[in-house]
Amino acid sequence: MATLELRNVNKTYGKGLPDTLKNIELKINDGEFLILVGPSGCGKSTLMNCIAGLESISGGSILVDDADISGMSPKDRDIAMVFQSYALYPTMNVRDNIAFGLKIRKMSTAAIDEEVARVAKLLQIEHLLTRKPGQLSGGQQQRVAMGRALARRPKIYLFDEPLSNLDAKLRVEMRTEMKLMHQRLKTTTVYVTHDQIEAMTLGDKVAVMKDGIIQQFGTPKQIYNDPANLFVASFIGSPPMNFIPLRLQRQEGRLLALLDSGQARCELPLGVRDEGLEDRDVIIGIRAEQIVLAGHEPNGLPTLRAEVQVVEPTGPDTLVFVNLNGSKVCCRLAPDDAPQVGESLNLQFDPAKVLLFDANTGERLGAMSSPQAQSRADNVAHFKGR
């Protein structure tokens, strides 16, 4: 086990070309599970390859246990990697695939047999040891690839979208297995995915990336409840956060967001610092589960009557869509509360849960800015007018 730190890491593929990675700053503690998440092309796999030594960095440094490994070859970094394609040797059986790295290190036969048995038991693949990869299912191949990495007992494990080739049901099962395995081994792990559900369920820490920049780094709870900008707020969460463009107003010293459903209006007071926001184009954000049905007893929360336009039952809950200020807004309701299309509902909003974003830069307003705020601003301009 080990600590991992990235200091101002940059990566470019040639003079005059844009940086693929830009000023990456990360640190995870011994035994933590870090998720690198973002859309395709955001640089997360490139960052993973740089940590592994498969690609060189153009600037900055990578440290393991405070020792700079930036110039080391992959074999000297004591890091094991599981690839998306599994990269198993097709002519070798499972036992030999797991043992291959141990043989290269010239371990004794007895030690190799003991380590293969340990890993096979951990991953519940003892009955597969004599089979070849072509005789295995996708989930079984994934376990063998993990076993080969586990057998090395490295300081750090790297996983590059290891579940992306599995069907939906098996992905859920393997996600649980990976979490249980990490809880048992407590090994420092970096995991790349584009799936925000994997990011939220697996990681101790999450780094959300876009265009080679870390948009936000924190715990899953921090990322979900306090997104740094529009991109993070829209990428993390299913369904995505609702966004409503509007102009703030001031009445009796309070900043208000005026919501209009076409049937009624309500004034939503916002508990943010006054930063000259009056008469400014902003975007308010609120998650689907934070819009609730009004009860029979008054509770003082702002209430708005709105017509149901779309109903999407999902089983455990029902997604209901209404129109507010010309934007489609999703509410997550219990199945027993599911309305019919065309029905009107009294919806309530908790002002404390409403987030505020700058319509031009996409940055959070009324929240502490981060060191990467200026870099991120260049990458969220496309949200303007959304």
C-alpha positions as a printed Julia matrix, in Angstrom:
386×3 Matrix{Float64}:
   0.0     0.0     0.0
   1.13    3.54   -0.69
   0.25    7.2    -1.01
  -0.03    8.67   -4.51
   0.48   12.32   -5.36
   0.41   14.16   -8.69
   2.0    17.6    -8.71
   1.22   19.94  -11.59
   1.22   17.09  -14.13
   0.97   18.12  -17.78
   0.91   16.06  -20.97
   1.18   17.22  -24.57
   1.82   15.19  -27.71
   3.79   17.8   -29.59
   4.78   21.43  -29.87
   1.87   23.62  -30.86
  -0.69   20.99  -29.89
  -3.07   21.63  -26.98
  -2.26   20.0   -23.66
  -4.02   16.69  -23.1
  -3.51   17.04  -19.34
  -3.38   20.45  -17.69
  -1.9    21.14  -14.25
  -3.21   17.98  -12.6
  -3.01   18.18   -8.8
  -4.15   15.12   -6.81
  -3.24   13.32   -3.62
  -4.74   10.11   -2.2
  -3.81    8.48    1.06
  -2.66    4.96    1.77
  -5.46    2.51    0.99
  -7.85    4.99   -0.64
  -9.91    4.23   -3.76
  -9.67    7.1    -6.29
 -12.08    7.34   -9.21
 -11.13    9.28  -12.36
 -14.44    9.97  -14.08
 -15.42   11.98  -17.13
 -16.7    11.73  -20.7
 -14.76   10.08  -23.5
 -11.71   12.11  -24.5
 -11.41   13.99  -21.21
  -7.89   12.64  -20.5
  -8.61   10.14  -17.74
  -7.06    7.13  -19.49
  -4.05    9.23  -20.5
  -3.6    10.19  -16.85
  -3.84    6.53  -15.85
  -1.19    5.58  -18.43
   1.09    8.33  -17.12
   0.79    6.97  -13.58
   1.61    3.48  -14.86
   4.58    4.76  -16.88
   3.1     3.67  -20.21
   3.24    7.32  -21.29
   5.7     9.99  -20.2
   4.55   13.26  -18.72
   5.52   16.63  -20.23
   5.79   18.42  -16.91
   5.25   18.04  -13.19
   5.9    14.97  -11.07
   4.3    11.73   -9.88
   5.16   10.56   -6.38
   4.54    7.25   -4.61
   5.25    7.36   -0.88
   6.88   10.78   -1.48
   9.38    9.26   -3.94
   9.37   10.7    -7.48
   8.68    7.89   -9.98
   8.15   10.16  -13.01
  11.28    8.93  -14.78
  11.02    5.26  -13.86
  10.13    2.52  -16.34
   6.77    0.76  -15.8
   8.42   -2.4   -14.42
  10.17   -0.43  -11.68
   7.11    1.44  -10.39
   5.57   -1.46   -8.46
   2.17   -0.69   -9.98
  -0.25   -3.28  -11.44
  -2.78   -2.39  -14.13
  -5.98   -4.09  -15.3
  -6.91   -3.07  -18.84
 -10.35   -2.67  -20.4
  -9.58   -5.51  -22.83
  -8.25   -7.74  -19.99
  -5.11   -8.52  -22.09
  -4.97  -12.2   -21.12
  -2.6   -14.62  -22.86
  -4.93  -16.81  -24.99
  -2.59  -19.84  -25.12
  -2.16  -19.98  -21.33
  -4.68  -21.36  -18.88
  -5.95  -19.31  -15.97
  -3.32  -20.6   -13.56
  -0.48  -19.62  -15.9
  -2.02  -16.22  -16.66
  -2.12  -15.39  -12.96
   1.36  -16.81  -12.36
   3.05  -15.16  -15.36
   4.21  -12.0   -13.57
   5.42  -14.04  -10.6
   7.53  -16.24  -12.85
   9.08  -13.17  -14.45
  10.08  -12.07  -10.94
  11.65  -15.52  -10.48
   9.66  -16.52   -7.43
   9.91  -20.13   -6.31
   7.38  -22.65   -7.59
   6.0   -23.19   -4.08
   5.56  -19.44   -3.54
   3.85  -19.06   -6.92
   1.44  -21.93   -6.22
   0.6   -20.43   -2.84
  -0.07  -16.99   -4.33
  -2.19  -18.35   -7.19
  -4.26  -20.36   -4.69
  -4.75  -17.26   -2.52
  -5.88  -15.1    -5.41
  -8.12  -17.8    -6.91
  -9.88  -18.24   -3.58
 -10.27  -14.49   -3.12
 -11.9   -14.13   -6.55
 -13.76  -17.46   -6.39
 -12.18  -18.82   -9.59
 -10.54  -22.0    -8.21
 -12.66  -24.12  -10.58
 -11.39  -22.16  -13.61
  -7.64  -22.58  -13.16
  -7.23  -25.18  -15.93
  -9.35  -23.34  -18.5
  -8.09  -20.95  -21.19
  -9.46  -17.42  -21.7
 -11.48  -18.46  -24.75
 -13.47  -20.83  -22.54
 -14.45  -18.1   -20.08
 -17.29  -15.6   -19.96
 -16.58  -11.86  -19.91
 -17.05  -11.7   -16.15
 -14.71  -14.66  -15.61
 -12.04  -13.11  -17.83
 -12.35   -9.9   -15.85
 -11.74  -11.81  -12.61
  -8.66  -13.49  -14.09
  -7.26  -10.12  -15.19
  -7.83   -8.82  -11.67
  -6.21  -11.96  -10.26
  -3.06  -11.41  -12.3
  -2.77   -7.9   -10.87
  -3.56   -9.02   -7.31
  -0.94  -11.78   -7.38
   1.85   -9.24   -7.72
   0.92   -7.5    -4.44
   1.97   -4.1    -5.84
   1.85   -0.79   -4.01
  -0.91    0.57   -6.27
  -3.61   -0.98   -8.47
  -4.81    0.76  -11.64
  -8.1    -0.21  -13.32
  -8.9     1.2   -16.77
 -12.68    0.81  -17.29
 -12.54   -2.9   -16.33
 -16.34   -3.36  -16.34
 -17.23   -1.6   -19.58
 -17.36   -4.81  -21.65
 -19.83   -6.54  -19.31
 -23.62   -6.59  -19.55
 -25.62   -4.36  -17.21
 -26.51   -7.05  -14.65
 -22.96   -8.38  -14.43
 -21.57   -4.86  -14.12
 -23.66   -4.32  -11.0
 -22.52   -7.65   -9.53
 -18.84   -7.04  -10.3
 -19.06   -3.51   -8.94
 -20.13   -4.96   -5.6
 -17.36   -7.58   -5.78
 -14.75   -4.9    -6.42
 -15.93   -2.87   -3.46
 -15.83   -5.92   -1.18
 -12.36   -6.8    -2.47
 -11.05   -3.32   -1.75
 -12.54   -3.38    1.74
 -10.67   -6.63    2.41
  -7.33   -5.69    0.83
  -7.33   -1.95    1.61
  -4.91   -1.36   -1.27
  -4.38    2.06   -2.86
  -6.41    1.99   -6.09
  -7.0     4.28   -9.07
 -10.03    3.44  -11.21
 -10.97    5.04  -14.54
 -14.59    5.1   -15.69
 -17.05    7.2   -17.68
 -19.92    5.76  -15.6
 -20.94    8.18  -12.85
 -22.78    5.4   -10.98
 -19.49    3.5   -10.65
 -17.83    6.72   -9.52
 -20.38    7.36   -6.79
 -20.56    3.78   -5.49
 -16.9     2.7    -5.59
 -14.75    5.71   -4.76
 -13.46    7.12   -1.5
 -12.4    10.13   -3.58
 -13.59   11.23   -7.02
 -11.83   13.44   -9.58
 -14.2    14.7   -12.28
 -12.34   15.5   -15.5
 -13.15   17.42  -18.66
 -10.79   18.53  -21.42
  -7.71   17.47  -19.48
  -8.65   19.52  -16.41
  -9.82   18.3   -13.02
 -13.11   20.11  -12.58
 -13.55   18.96   -8.98
 -11.86   16.59   -6.52
 -13.54   15.36   -3.34
 -15.65   12.66   -1.76
 -18.69   11.34   -3.68
 -20.96   13.18   -1.23
 -19.13   16.47   -1.79
 -19.2    16.06   -5.56
 -22.94   15.31   -5.53
 -24.13   17.89   -3.02
 -21.67   20.71   -3.74
 -20.7    20.6    -7.43
 -18.16   23.24   -8.38
 -19.73   24.1   -11.72
 -22.44   23.28  -14.23
 -20.43   20.5   -15.84
 -19.95   18.57  -12.59
 -23.57   19.16  -11.58
 -24.84   17.81  -14.91
 -22.42   14.88  -15.19
 -22.84   13.48  -11.66
 -26.31   12.28  -10.73
 -29.05   10.27  -12.43
 -31.27   11.89  -13.51
 -29.05   14.96  -13.98
 -29.58   18.08  -11.92
 -32.34   20.38  -13.17
 -31.12   23.72  -14.57
 -33.38   26.77  -14.89
 -31.98   29.97  -16.48
 -33.42   33.2   -15.03
 -32.63   36.64  -13.65
 -32.53   37.22   -9.92
 -34.67   39.92   -8.34
 -34.42   41.74   -5.06
 -37.41   42.34   -2.84
 -37.21   43.72    0.69
 -33.46   43.04    0.77
 -33.77   39.4    -0.31
 -32.53   37.83   -3.53
 -35.35   35.92   -5.19
 -35.69   33.5    -8.1
 -39.1    33.82   -9.73
 -40.43   30.47  -10.95
 -43.31   30.32  -13.46
 -45.11   27.1   -14.42
 -47.64   28.71  -16.75
 -50.32   28.03  -14.14
 -48.79   29.92  -11.24
 -45.72   31.71   -9.96
 -43.7    31.46   -6.78
 -40.84   33.42   -5.29
 -37.87   31.29   -4.22
 -35.57   33.08   -1.73
 -31.89   32.16   -2.17
 -29.49   31.89    0.75
 -26.36   33.03   -1.08
 -23.88   35.81   -0.4
 -24.73   39.06   -2.18
 -22.13   39.27   -4.95
 -23.86   41.82   -7.14
 -26.25   39.17   -8.41
 -29.29   41.39   -8.78
 -30.55   41.58  -12.41
 -27.84   39.13  -13.45
 -28.29   36.11  -15.73
 -27.87   33.01  -13.61
 -28.84   29.35  -13.67
 -30.38   27.74  -10.62
 -29.85   24.03  -10.09
 -31.9    21.61   -8.04
 -31.92   17.82   -7.99
 -35.03   15.79   -8.81
 -35.36   14.3    -5.31
 -35.31   17.78   -3.78
 -38.61   18.77   -5.43
 -41.39   17.24   -3.33
 -45.15   17.14   -3.25
 -46.76   19.65   -0.9
 -48.4    18.07    2.12
 -51.75   18.91    3.64
 -50.16   20.91    6.45
 -48.42   24.22    5.64
 -44.65   24.17    6.28
 -43.58   27.56    4.97
 -41.73   26.23    1.91
 -42.34   27.91   -1.48
 -45.08   26.04   -3.36
 -45.85   26.06   -7.09
 -48.68   24.4    -9.0
 -47.51   22.83  -12.27
 -48.96   20.57  -14.96
 -47.44   17.11  -15.5
 -46.11   16.7   -19.03
 -44.3    13.33  -18.93
 -44.33   10.4   -16.46
 -41.52    7.8   -16.45
 -41.99    4.88  -13.99
 -38.64    3.26  -13.08
 -39.83    0.76  -10.45
 -38.49    2.08   -7.14
 -39.6     5.62   -8.02
 -41.34    7.64  -10.73
 -39.82   10.53  -12.67
 -42.29   13.31  -13.36
 -41.51   16.17  -15.75
 -43.03   19.66  -15.59
 -42.21   22.95  -17.3
 -40.76   25.81  -15.26
 -39.6    29.05  -16.88
 -39.58   27.29  -20.24
 -37.24   24.52  -18.99
 -38.07   20.85  -18.56
 -37.75   20.0   -14.87
 -37.65   16.48  -13.42
 -39.12   15.52  -10.03
 -38.53   12.13   -8.39
 -41.65   10.87   -6.64
 -42.66    7.67   -4.89
 -44.56    5.21   -7.14
 -47.73    5.57   -5.05
 -47.65    9.33   -5.69
 -47.36    8.95   -9.47
 -49.75   11.33  -11.27
 -51.23   11.17  -14.76
 -50.1    13.3   -17.7
 -52.12   16.53  -17.66
 -52.69   16.41  -13.9
 -51.58   19.39  -11.83
 -49.35   19.0    -8.77
 -48.43   21.3    -5.92
 -44.63   21.14   -5.77
 -42.4    22.46   -3.01
 -38.79   23.63   -3.09
 -36.32   23.9    -0.23
 -34.36   27.12   -0.87
 -31.42   25.72    1.13
 -31.0    22.96   -1.48
 -31.03   25.25   -4.52
 -27.62   25.92   -6.12
 -26.69   28.96   -8.16
 -24.42   29.09  -11.21
 -23.06   31.89  -13.37
 -24.78   31.72  -16.77
 -21.63   32.83  -18.61
 -18.83   30.83  -16.94
 -20.78   27.94  -15.41
 -19.06   28.47  -12.03
 -20.91   28.09   -8.72
 -22.01   31.34   -7.14
 -22.13   31.81   -3.4
 -19.58   29.0    -2.95
 -15.85   29.05   -2.26
 -13.88   29.09   -5.53
 -11.26   26.45   -6.29
  -7.71   26.84   -7.67
  -8.85   25.48  -11.03
 -11.81   27.86  -11.34
 -10.31   30.0   -14.13
  -9.23   26.97  -16.17
 -12.67   25.4   -15.81
 -14.41   28.59  -16.88
 -12.97   28.2   -20.37
 -14.52   24.74  -20.65
 -18.09   25.33  -19.51
 -19.04   28.24  -21.75
 -21.17   25.9   -23.87
 -23.67   25.71  -21.02
 -24.62   29.34  -21.55
 -28.27   29.69  -22.38
 -28.95   26.07  -21.55
